[in-house]
Each structure stands twice: as C-alpha cells, then as structure tokens.
Amino acid sequence: VSGHVDGIGTVVTVTPAAESWTLVIRAPRALAKYLACKGSITVDGVSLTVNRVDDRADGCDFSLNIIPHTWQVTTLSRLKAGDRVN
C-alpha cells in the first residue's frame, strides 16, 4: 500500500496467538476517532483489519491479528514493544 501517513503509533505488545500473532498499537488522540473495530488500517505499508479498539485518555490502543502469511512476507515480524510505526 502506498499513500500518505496520517500519524505515528507505538507498538505496545506483540504476542503469539495460536497460529497467528496479536499486535497492539497505541494511536494518538488525533487518530483515535478514525479507528473502528473491523475497520481498515495500514501499518508500515501493510493493509490490515482492526480487531479491537480500547479508548484511552491520550488516544487508543488497537489490536490486529497477523496471519502467518502476512507475518512471513512483511516486516511486521520484526516489530517489538516500543517501536514506532506509521
């Protein structure tokens, strides 16, 4: 996916979940209003579906399920807590 970057998020956790991985990212308040469960988002050039959104005073945390194929063929497998993503 190519296009403009609306903001920067920070990886909160990356955890295995059965045969997939759960990626939780903290988004700033300015972006939080645009995130919805089952909505689409692009993270570091990878188009994904938002699985969960948890509101916070300073924005929100959103969860993504990363399937094995996506994990293997993108740079998402290199992410760790504290990394910044766009």
N, C-alpha and C positions, 0 to 999 in steps of 0.2 A: 504494500500500500504506500502511496506517496501522497503528499499534501502538506498542509501547514500544521504546525504544532500549536495547540491551544494552551498547553501548560506542562508543568513537570510534576510527576508524582514520585513518591518514595516507597520502595519495597518494604513491607512490614514483615512478611513471612513467605517462605517457600517451603511447602511440605508435601511429601508423598501422600497420595490418596488413592488406595487400591492400585490400579494400573496407570493412573494419571497423577498430576501434581496440582495442588492448590496454590495459587499466587494471590497474595493480599497486598494491595497497593493503597497508600494514603494519598488522597487527592486534596488539593487546597480548596478553600471555601468557594473561590471564583468558579471552579469547575464542578463542584459537588451537585449543583442544581441541574446539571445536564446528564447525570448518571442515573440509570434506572435498571432494575433487575430485568434481565432478558434483553436489554438494550445492547447496542454495539459500541465498541471502543477499539481504537488502535493503540497498541503499546509497542514502542520501538519498531514500528513498521509492520506489526502482525495484527490482523483483524481478528477480534475476539468477542465473545458474548459475556456480558456481565452476569454473574450468578447470584450475587448478593450485594447489597449496599447497606452499610451501617453508618448512620449520621453521627457526626461529632461536632463539637462547638467550632472547631477550626477547619471543617470540611467534611470528608467522609472516608471510610475505608471501603474498598470494593474488592470482591473476590472473583477470581477467574479460574476455570478448570482448564488445565492444559493437557490435551490428549497426547499419547505417546508420539504420534507422527509429528505434531507441531513441536513437541519437546526436542525431537531429534533433528529437525531441519531448520530451526531458528536459533537465535542467540538467547532465547528466554531461559534455556537450561543453565546459562552462566550467571543468572541473577542470584543475588543473596540479599538478606536484610540490610537495609541502609543504602542500597544502590538507588540512584535516581534514574527514572525512565521518562520518556516523552511519548 
